[in-house]
């Protein structure tokens, strides 16, 4: 059975109506706290700190794939679905925060997604489902961050030394070493300053890339603008669902409970302010990059609009200094993203490897932390070097991971925990969202797997090039 707090509410979810004593979920600093809670998920932050964490978890270089997502749907449907996805995810995250506040008000403050799901849904297997999906997502994003950061370094290197001896795996090692050093920051809360800089970086490269796209769109060197969709109806359908999977991955994070855990108690109401801060950045960056990138390149836009600005043949469509600064900003933010998504892995490792009764910087806790975090990043770096086509795999992980955690479970847990009347608009809307996105997840996963199969001919282990 999952180590969650099962009380009368959870018993009712099981259908047995049995009454259990309300056992608080262990929080950081509480008597008997485990090391994962006390060290990694320490609760000291303010709402704006949570906003910085949340923005880094959602607003990343994936915004540069949004013009490609619009390519699969066209102007009207693309912008409509982008708006709908923004509204739905804000609603979903606000519901999850309300469920966390609801549990905290009843003496059970949950600081882990897996324990929240197991408690509210009253099922031990849900604990293992969430931890498995979370681990897949977080490890996948960590691998992808290392790979893309190394790709940024390689782009800058080849522009300065086109025939230099360094290969992609050299840059992967460099990125992994930097992350191994930064990973020794002991807690999620200790990343608050890094994540504030990350927020500024996301604004910076979005503005730079948008300016570059506008300049390119007005240039004579840009390909003729064509916004038409595929002539094949089946191809249109697959492209549309692949675009929906991209949107789900871009808006997903899968770690909102862990981010809310960084708030100093009581946390009630603070996460809504963090969400408003985060979505203010989201609205600006997502729509600006989507509109300018798709307008400039139309159906010729590549999966990363930076690639469209730096075509393989012909001159770059933006000033070299602008592209260089944008790539540098992307590189620096990828380091922050890698740190954020590693926190759940670190929390899991330190829950069993560290001793909460001793100081976090004691030799007893410092040595295991240094060893385990370095080994974790070494594994991620090895996978990044071995699988430089990881972008296609992340698409599948996004469809089967982010959708259940960020689109299905929040509305299900709200209906279970706060129990709105079954015929109320809220209950019916939540049920409709849950069913709709469960179906979208299945179809999106199929579309992502299809793209993986179609691109399989380009895959080569330990290749020096990242497959687009």
C-alpha positions in Angstrom: 0.0 0.0 0.0 1.2 3.5 -0.8 2.6 5.5 2.1 -0.1 8.1 1.9 -2.5 9.4 4.5 -5.8 7.5 4.1 -8.7 8.9 6.1 -12.4 8.9 5.9 -12.4 10.7 2.6 -10.0 8.3 1.1 -12.0 5.4 2.5 -15.1 6.8 0.8 -13.2 6.9 -2.4 -12.6 3.2 -2.0 -16.3 2.7 -1.6 -16.1 1.1 1.8 -16.9 4.2 3.9 -14.5 3.1 6.6 -13.2 5.7 8.9 -9.5 6.1 9.4 -7.6 8.5 11.5 -6.4 11.6 9.8 -2.6 11.2 9.6 -0.8 14.3 8.3 1.4 13.9 5.3 5.0 14.4 6.5 6.1 17.9 5.6 9.5 19.5 5.7 10.6 20.4 9.1 7.9 18.4 10.8 8.8 15.9 13.6 9.9 12.7 12.0 10.3 14.3 8.6 12.1 12.2 6.0 15.2 13.7 4.3 13.5 14.1 1.0 11.0 16.5 2.6 13.4 18.1 5.0 16.2 18.8 2.5 14.9 18.8 -1.1 11.3 20.0 -0.6 11.9 22.4 2.3 9.0 24.8 2.6 10.4 28.3 2.9 9.3 30.1 -0.3 6.9 32.9 -1.2 4.3 32.9 -3.9 6.6 34.7 -6.3 9.3 32.1 -5.8 6.8 29.4 -6.7 5.9 31.5 -9.7 9.6 31.4 -10.8 9.7 27.6 -10.4 6.5 27.1 -12.3 7.5 29.4 -15.1 10.8 27.6 -15.5 9.0 24.2 -15.5 6.6 25.4 -18.3 8.1 28.3 -20.3 11.2 26.8 -21.9 12.8 26.6 -25.4 9.8 24.4 -26.4 8.0 27.7 -27.1 10.2 27.7 -30.3 8.3 24.6 -31.5 4.9 26.4 -31.3 5.1 27.8 -34.9 5.5 24.1 -36.0 2.4 23.2 -34.0 0.4 25.9 -35.8 1.7 24.5 -39.1 -0.2 21.3 -38.5 -3.5 23.1 -37.8 -3.4 26.4 -39.6 -4.1 29.9 -38.3 -7.7 29.6 -37.1 -7.6 26.2 -35.4 -4.0 26.7 -34.2 -4.6 29.9 -32.4 -7.9 28.7 -31.1 -6.4 25.5 -29.6 -3.5 27.5 -28.2 -5.9 29.7 -26.4 -8.1 26.8 -25.3 -5.0 24.9 -24.0 -3.9 27.9 -22.0 -7.3 28.3 -20.4 -7.7 24.6 -19.7 -4.3 24.2 -18.2 -4.7 27.2 -16.0 -8.0 25.8 -14.8 -6.5 22.3 -14.2 -3.6 23.7 -12.2 -5.9 25.9 -10.2 -8.0 22.8 -9.4 -5.0 20.8 -8.3 -3.9 23.7 -6.1 -7.3 23.8 -4.5 -7.2 20.0 -3.8 -3.8 20.5 -2.1 -5.3 23.4 -0.1 -8.3 21.3 0.8 -6.1 18.5 2.1 -3.9 20.9 4.0 -6.9 22.5 5.8 -7.8 18.9 7.0 -4.3 18.4 8.5 -2.8 16.5 5.5 -0.4 18.8 3.7 0.9 16.8 0.7 4.3 17.8 -0.8 4.5 15.0 -3.3 2.2 14.4 -6.3 2.2 10.6 -5.7 1.0 10.9 -2.1 -1.7 13.4 -3.1 -3.1 11.1 -5.8 -3.0 8.0 -3.6 -4.7 9.8 -0.7 -7.5 11.5 -2.7 -8.2 8.6 -5.0 -7.8 6.1 -2.2 -5.7 3.6 -4.3 -2.3 2.3 -3.5 -1.6 1.5 -7.2 -2.1 5.2 -8.0 1.0 6.0 -5.9 3.1 3.8 -8.2 1.4 5.0 -11.4 2.2 8.6 -10.6 5.8 8.0 -9.5 6.5 5.9 -12.6 5.0 8.5 -15.0 6.7 11.4 -13.1 10.1 9.6 -13.2 9.7 9.0 -17.0 8.8 12.6 -17.6 11.5 14.1 -15.3 14.3 11.9 -16.5 13.2 12.5 -20.1 13.2 16.3 -19.7 16.6 16.1 -18.0 18.1 14.1 -20.9 16.5 16.4 -23.4 17.8 19.5 -21.6 21.3 18.1 -21.7 21.0 17.2 -25.3 19.6 20.5 -26.4 22.0 22.5 -24.3 24.9 20.5 -25.9 23.3 21.2 -29.4 23.4 25.0 -28.5 27.0 24.8 -27.6 27.8 22.9 -30.8 25.9 25.5 -32.9 28.0 28.3 -31.3 31.2 26.3 -31.7 30.7 25.4 -35.4 29.9 29.0 -36.2 33.3 30.0 -34.8 35.3 26.9 -35.9 33.4 25.1 -38.7 36.0 22.3 -39.0 36.9 22.1 -35.3 37.6 18.7 -33.7 34.9 18.8 -31.0 31.9 16.5 -31.4 28.4 16.6 -29.9 29.3 14.2 -27.1 32.1 16.6 -25.9 29.5 19.3 -25.4 27.2 16.8 -23.7 30.0 16.1 -21.2 30.6 19.8 -20.6 26.9 20.4 -19.9 26.7 17.4 -17.6 29.7 18.6 -15.6 28.1 22.1 -15.2 24.8 20.6 -14.1 26.6 18.2 -11.7 28.1 21.2 -10.0 24.9 23.2 -9.9 22.9 20.1 -8.7 24.7 20.4 -5.4 22.4 23.2 -4.5 20.6 21.2 -1.8 16.9 22.1 -2.2 14.2 23.1 -4.7 13.9 26.4 -2.8 17.6 27.2 -3.3 16.9 27.4 -7.1 14.7 30.5 -6.7 17.3 33.0 -7.9 18.3 30.8 -10.8 14.7 30.4 -11.8 14.1 34.1 -11.7 17.0 34.5 -14.1 15.4 31.7 -16.2 12.2 33.7 -16.4 14.1 36.7 -17.7 15.9 34.5 -20.2 12.7 33.1 -21.6 11.4 36.7 -22.2 14.7 37.6 -23.7 15.1 34.9 -26.3 11.4 35.0 -27.2 11.7 38.8 -28.0 14.9 38.2 -30.0 13.5 35.3 -32.0 10.2 37.2 -32.7 12.2 40.2 -33.9 14.3 37.9 -36.1 11.2 36.2 -37.5 9.6 39.6 -38.4 12.8 40.6 -40.1 13.0 37.3 -41.9 9.4 37.5 -43.0 10.0 40.9 -44.6 13.2 39.6 -46.3 13.4 38.5 -50.0 15.4 35.4 -48.9 12.6 33.8 -47.0 10.7 30.9 -48.8 7.3 32.0 -50.3 4.7 32.1 -47.6 2.3 29.2 -47.8 -0.2 28.5 -45.0 -2.0 25.6 -46.7 -2.5 22.2 -45.0 -1.7 18.8 -46.4 -3.9 17.7 -49.3 -4.4 14.3 -47.6 -7.2 14.2 -45.1 -5.5 11.5 -43.1 -2.2 13.4 -43.1 -4.1 16.5 -41.9 -5.6 14.5 -39.0 -2.2 13.0 -37.9 -0.6 16.5 -38.2 -3.4 18.0 -36.1 -3.1 15.4 -33.3 0.7 15.6 -33.3 0.3 19.4 -32.9 -2.1 18.8 -30.0 0.5 16.5 -28.4 3.1 19.3 -28.8 0.8 21.8 -27.1 0.1 19.4 -24.3 3.9 18.8 -23.8 4.6 22.6 -23.9 2.0 23.4 -21.3 2.6 20.4 -19.1 4.9 20.2 -16.1 3.8 17.2 -13.9 5.4 18.6 -10.7 2.9 21.3 -9.5 2.5 19.6 -6.0 6.3 19.6 -5.5 6.4 23.3 -6.5 3.6 24.1 -4.1 5.6 22.2 -1.5 8.3 24.9 -1.6 5.8 27.4 -0.2 6.1 28.3 3.5 2.9 27.0 5.2 0.1 27.8 5.2 0.2 27.5 1.4 -3.5 28.1 0.8 -4.2 30.7 -1.9 -0.5 31.4 -2.6 -0.3 29.1 -5.6 -3.0 31.1 -7.5 -0.8 34.2 -7.4 2.1 32.1 -8.7 -0.1 30.8 -11.5 -1.1 34.3 -12.5 2.6 35.3 -12.6 3.4 32.2 -14.7 0.6 32.6 -17.1 1.3 36.3 -17.7 4.7 35.1 -19.0 3.1 32.2 -20.9 0.6 34.4 -22.8 3.3 36.8 -23.9 5.9 34.3 -24.9 3.7 31.6 -26.4 1.6 33.8 -28.6 4.4 36.1 -29.7 6.6 33.2 -30.8 3.7 31.3 -32.4 2.4 34.2 -34.5 5.7 35.6 -35.6 7.3 32.2 -36.5 4.3 30.9 -38.4 3.8 34.2 -40.2 7.4 34.3 -41.3 7.8 30.7 -42.6 4.3 29.3 -42.9 4.2 25.6 -43.8 8.0 25.6 -44.3 8.7 26.3 -40.6 10.9 23.7 -39.0 10.2 22.0 -35.6 12.4 24.6 -34.0 12.0 28.0 -35.5 15.7 28.8 -34.8 16.5 26.1 -37.5 14.4 28.1 -39.9 16.3 31.2 -39.1 19.6 29.4 -39.7 18.9 27.3 -42.8 21.4 24.6 -43.9 21.9 26.3 -47.3 22.0 30.0 -47.9 22.6 32.9 -45.5 21.2 33.2 -42.1 17.9 35.1 -42.0 18.8 37.2 -39.0 22.0 39.0 -37.7 24.6 36.6 -36.4 24.9 38.5 -33.1 21.1 38.3 -32.5 21.0 34.5 -33.2 24.1 34.0 -31.0 22.6 35.9 -28.0 19.3 33.9 -28.5 21.1 30.6 -28.5 23.1 31.6 -25.5 19.9 32.5 -23.6 18.4 29.2 -24.6 21.5 27.3 -23.4 21.5 29.1 -20.0 17.8 28.4 -19.5 18.1 24.7 -20.4 20.5 24.4 -17.4 17.8 25.8 -15.1 15.2 23.5 -16.6 17.4 20.5 -16.1 17.9 21.5 -12.4 14.1 21.9 -11.9 13.1 18.6 -13.4 15.8 16.7 -11.5 14.4 17.7 -8.1 11.8 14.9 -7.9 14.6 12.3 -8.6 16.8 13.9 -5.9 13.9 13.9 -3.5 13.3 10.2 -4.1 17.0 9.4 -3.7 17.5 11.4 -0.5 14.3 10.1 1.1 16.1 6.9 1.6 19.8 7.8 1.4 20.0 10.8 3.7 19.5 11.1 7.5 17.1 14.0 8.4 18.3 14.0 12.0 21.7 15.3 10.9 22.6 18.5 9.1 22.2 18.5 5.4 25.9 19.5 5.0 27.2 16.9 7.3 29.5 14.3 5.9 26.8 11.7 6.4 24.5 13.5 4.0 26.9 15.4 1.8 28.8 12.3 0.4 25.6 10.4 -0.7 24.2 13.5 -2.2 27.3 14.3 -4.2 27.6 10.7 -5.4 24.0 10.0 -6.3 23.2 13.3 -8.0 26.4 13.0 -10.0 25.6 9.4 -11.1 22.1 10.5 -12.0 23.4 13.2 -14.3 26.0 10.9 -15.7 23.3 8.5 -16.7 21.2 11.3 -18.3 24.3 12.5 -20.2 25.1 9.0 -21.4 21.5 8.6 -22.7 21.7 12.0 -24.4 24.9 11.0 -26.2 23.5 7.6 -27.2 20.1 8.9 -28.3 20.5 12.2 -30.1 17.0 11.7 -31.6 15.5 12.0 -28.2 13.1 14.7 -29.3 10.8 12.2 -31.0 10.8 10.0 -27.8 10.0 13.0 -25.7 6.9 13.6 -27.9 5.7 10.1 -27.0 6.5 10.7 -23.3 4.6 14.0 -23.4 1.5 12.4 -24.8 1.4 9.5 -22.4 2.9 11.4 -19.4 1.8 15.0 -19.3 -1.8 14.4 -20.4 -2.7 12.0 -17.5 -0.8 14.1 -14.8 -1.8 17.5 -16.0 -5.1 17.1 -17.8 -6.8 14.0 -16.3 -5.8 13.6 -12.7 -6.5 17.2 -11.5 -10.2 17.2 -12.5 -10.6 13.7 -11.3 -9.1 14.5 -7.9 -11.1 17.7 -7.6 -14.4 15.7 -8.2 -13.3 13.2 -5.6 -11.9 15.5 -2.9 -14.3 18.4 -3.0 -17.2 16.3 -4.3 -19.3 18.9 -6.2 -22.9 17.7 -7.0 -22.8 15.2 -9.8 -25.2 17.3 -11.9 -23.5 20.6 -11.2 -21.8 22.4 -14.1 -18.4 22.0 -12.4 -18.6 18.3 -12.1 -19.9 17.8 -15.6 -17.3 20.2 -17.1 -14.5 18.3 -15.2 -15.8 15.0 -16.4 -16.0 16.2 -20.0 -12.4 17.6 -19.8 -11.2 14.3 -18.3 -12.8 12.2 -21.0 -11.8 14.5 -23.9 -8.1 14.6 -22.9 -7.9 10.9 -22.2 -9.0 10.4 -25.8 -6.6 13.1 -27.0 -3.8 11.4 -25.1 -4.4 8.1 -26.8 -4.6 9.5 -30.3 -1.7 11.9 -29.6 0.5 9.0 -28.4 -0.4 7.1 -31.6 0.5 10.2 -33.8 3.8 10.7 -31.8 4.7 7.0 -32.2 3.9 7.2 -35.9 6.4 10.1 -36.3 9.0 8.1 -34.3 8.6 5.2 -36.8 8.7 7.5 -39.8 11.9 9.2 -38.6 13.5 5.8 -37.6 15.7 5.8 -40.7 17.5 8.9 -39.5 18.3 7.5 -36.1 21.9 6.5 -35.4 23.3 5.7 -31.9 25.9 8.2 -30.7 25.4 10.4 -33.8 27.1 13.8 -34.0 23.9 15.4 -35.1 20.6 16.0 -33.2 17.7 14.6 -35.3 15.2 17.3 -36.0 
